[in-house]
Amino acid sequence: MKIDMILLFIIAAFVAFTLFSRNMVYSLVSLVGAFFFSGALLVWMGLEFLGYVLIIVYVGAIAILLLFVVMTLDVNRESYASPSWVLDYVPHVFSLAFTAGVLKIVYESVEPLVAPANLGPIFDAWVATALSSNNLASLYFTLYLPGFPFLFISGLLLLLAMMGAVFLTQSQREVNGDGLVLRKPSRSSRVGRKF
């Protein structure tokens, strides 16, 4: 068996553990493992820069930030417990069906636009540019030059996600009779909180 197939099976195992783990911390640790082995697979395929960027950005920043947010939230396991194991997997089935439906609709709406077009010259120009430059320039021409608005929007979305995590973990202060400041974690379900 080849090394790339072994890495794919390891990635699939980590992703399956991420999806079906009941503990959020274990789920995020397995997500870090999936990102790490995905980066190792990219390095093995010869895409060193993309592999290192995947490990640095996703493992070093985003996954650790998510792990920090999960560890700072006040998660009560009993409040999320369902009365039956069937109810635990019903949302997964509905989300998979919804995702499959959305992908089918997107594929059917995009296919007529792309199929009759002659993309040969565009593809040939892209291959010539990619092969005539190094990995960094190819990455720049592929990701950053035409996709700068999307990169900027994704950065703003990450900023909003971080601000939402900070807002959820803020705590209210109460002073008891002894003058000590007590902290109570805020609840995300509380509406109309005064600052």
WOKAGI-V972424 format. One line per field, one symbol per residue. burial: I if it has 16 or more other ideal C-beta (glycine too) atoms within 10 Angstrom, else O. A space follows every 50 residues. Layout:
BEGIN
burial->???
END
This chain:
BEGIN
burial->OOOOOOIOOIIOOIIOIIOOOOOIOOIIIIIIIIIIIIIIIIIIOOIOOI IOOIIOOIIOOOIOOIIOIOOOOOOOOOOOOOOOOOOOOOOOOOOOOOOO OOOOOOOOOOOOOOOOOOOOOOOOOOOOOOOOOOOOOIIOOOOOOOOOOO OOOOOOOOOOOOOOIOOOIOOOOOOOOOOOOOOOOIOOOOOOOOO
END
